[in-house]
Amino acid sequence: MTTQTVPTDAGDARITWHRAPGARLVLAVSHGAGGGIEARDLQALARVLPGHGVTVALVEQPWRVAGKRLAPAPKTLDTGWRGLWAALAAPGLPVVSGGRSAGARVACRTAAELGAHAVLALSFPLHPPGRPERSRAAELLGAGVPTLVVQGGNDPFGRPAEFPGGAHRLIEVPGGDHGFAVSRRAGITQERALEIVTDGVVEWTGSLG
């Protein structure tokens, strides 16, 4: 594991690299507006994916590196992601652009422009809680590259059944909330919930040409 600071027009960002020997892909994943790269799903991917030929780059956005508590506007988030891209592509491998929640929106909005190989959207916030009329489906459907959505069955930002059909795959974490936490009523353990996430991403990245 190595850490790299990258200057961007939105401030310094930080990449924590979890490298895979003989890697064939880089999976770059960023956090959401309410947390950092310590999120359980991001850490699980960093543990598991390198064993399957995928280098994982956990990205801390400039506002988090600067110690701010609130995420900036989407335009500023996109600026930071663009500024990181050269560093993410430096290993010379195809880059899967990814993130959780707000980070997933950034990945979708910038994928075609940056030449992302694919997009991984963890807990995509399809709409604000209780406001399905404020849909962000256009961002997801506009990614323009193969896209995998991993969504909790009880995510208030959009349950799996609410997602539109389109050129994306969707994996459901039964009973999972926006952070993939599960209650006893979900019928699965927290460990199994994370396995659903990592197993699904392993299978999907293996299918990417």
Residue pairs with C-beta under 8 A, 6 or more apart in sequence:
1 16
1 17
1 18
2 16
2 17
2 19
3 14
3 15
3 16
3 17
4 14
4 15
4 16
4 17
4 87
5 12
5 13
5 14
5 65
6 12
6 13
6 14
6 15
6 83
6 84
6 87
7 13
7 83
8 62
8 79
8 80
8 82
8 83
8 84
9 79
9 80
9 82
9 83
10 61
10 62
10 63
10 72
10 76
10 77
10 79
10 80
10 83
11 62
11 63
11 65
11 66
11 80
12 62
12 65
12 66
13 59
13 60
13 61
13 62
13 65
13 80
13 83
13 84
14 59
14 60
14 65
15 28
15 57
15 58
15 59
15 60
15 84
15 87
15 88
16 37
16 46
16 57
16 58
16 60
17 55
17 56
17 57
18 46
18 47
18 49
18 50
18 55
18 56
18 57
18 58
19 50
19 55
20 49
20 50
20 51
20 52
20 53
20 54
20 55
20 56
21 50
22 53
23 50
23 53
23 54
23 55
23 91
23 93
24 53
24 54
24 93
24 94
25 53
25 54
25 55
25 93
25 94
25 95
25 96
25 117
25 205
25 208
26 54
26 55
26 56
26 57
26 88
26 89
26 91
26 93
26 94
26 95
26 96
27 45
27 49
27 54
27 55
27 56
27 57
27 95
27 96
27 98
27 120
27 201
27 205
28 57
28 59
28 84
28 88
28 95
28 96
28 97
28 98
29 42
29 45
29 56
29 57
29 58
29 59
29 98
29 99
29 100
29 103
29 120
29 122
30 37
30 58
30 59
30 60
30 61
30 81
30 98
30 99
30 100
30 103
30 106
30 107
31 37
31 39
31 42
31 59
31 60
31 61
31 64
31 99
31 100
31 101
31 103
32 39
32 99
32 100
32 101
32 102
32 103
32 104
32 123
33 70
33 71
33 101
33 102
34 101
35 179
36 60
36 64
37 43
37 58
37 59
37 60
39 100
39 179
40 179
40 180
40 181
40 190
40 194
41 100
41 122
41 123
41 150
41 179
41 180
41 194
41 197
42 58
42 100
42 122
44 194
44 197
44 198
45 56
45 197
45 198
45 201
46 56
46 58
47 198
48 198
48 202
49 55
49 56
49 198
49 201
49 202
49 205
50 56
52 202
52 205
52 206
54 96
54 202
54 205
55 91
55 93
57 88
59 81
59 84
59 88
59 99
59 103
61 71
61 77
61 80
61 81
61 103
62 80
63 70
63 71
63 72
63 76
63 80
71 77
71 102
74 102
74 105
74 106
74 109
77 102
77 105
77 106
78 106
78 109
78 110
81 97
81 106
81 107
81 110
81 114
82 110
82 113
82 114
85 95
85 114
88 95
89 95
94 117
94 208
95 115
95 116
95 117
96 116
96 117
96 118
96 119
96 120
96 205
96 208
97 107
97 110
97 111
97 114
97 116
97 117
97 118
97 119
97 120
98 104
98 107
98 119
98 120
98 121
98 122
99 105
99 106
99 107
99 120
99 121
99 122
100 122
100 123
101 122
101 123
101 124
101 125
101 157
101 178
102 125
103 122
104 119
104 120
104 121
104 122
104 123
104 124
104 125
105 124
105 125
105 136
105 139
107 116
107 119
107 120
107 121
107 143
108 119
108 121
108 124
108 139
108 140
108 142
108 143
108 147
109 139
109 142
110 116
111 119
111 143
111 144
111 145
112 142
112 143
112 144
112 145
116 143
116 145
117 145
117 146
117 208
118 145
118 146
118 147
118 148
118 208
119 143
119 145
119 146
119 147
119 148
120 147
120 148
120 150
120 201
120 204
121 140
121 147
121 148
121 149
121 150
121 168
122 150
122 197
123 150
123 151
123 152
123 155
123 157
123 178
123 179
123 180
124 136
124 140
124 149
124 151
124 157
124 158
125 136
125 157
125 158
125 178
126 132
126 135
126 136
126 137
126 140
126 157
126 158
126 162
126 163
127 133
127 134
127 135
127 136
127 157
127 158
127 162
128 134
128 157
129 156
129 157
130 156
132 162
137 163
137 164
140 147
140 149
140 163
140 164
140 166
140 168
141 164
141 166
141 167
141 168
143 168
146 167
146 168
146 169
146 208
147 167
147 168
147 169
148 168
148 169
148 170
148 171
148 200
148 201
148 204
149 163
149 168
149 169
149 170
149 171
150 170
150 171
150 173
150 197
150 200
150 201
151 158
151 159
151 160
151 163
151 170
151 171
151 172
151 173
151 176
152 159
152 172
152 173
152 175
152 176
152 177
152 178
152 179
152 180
153 159
153 160
153 172
153 173
153 174
153 175
153 176
153 186
154 175
154 176
154 177
154 186
155 176
155 177
155 178
156 177
156 178
157 178
160 170
160 172
163 170
169 204
171 196
171 197
171 200
173 180
173 182
173 193
173 196
173 197
174 182
174 186
174 187
174 188
174 193
174 196
175 182
175 183
175 185
175 186
175 187
175 188
175 193
176 182
176 186
176 193
180 193
180 194
180 197
181 190
181 193
182 188
182 189
182 190
182 193
186 193
188 196
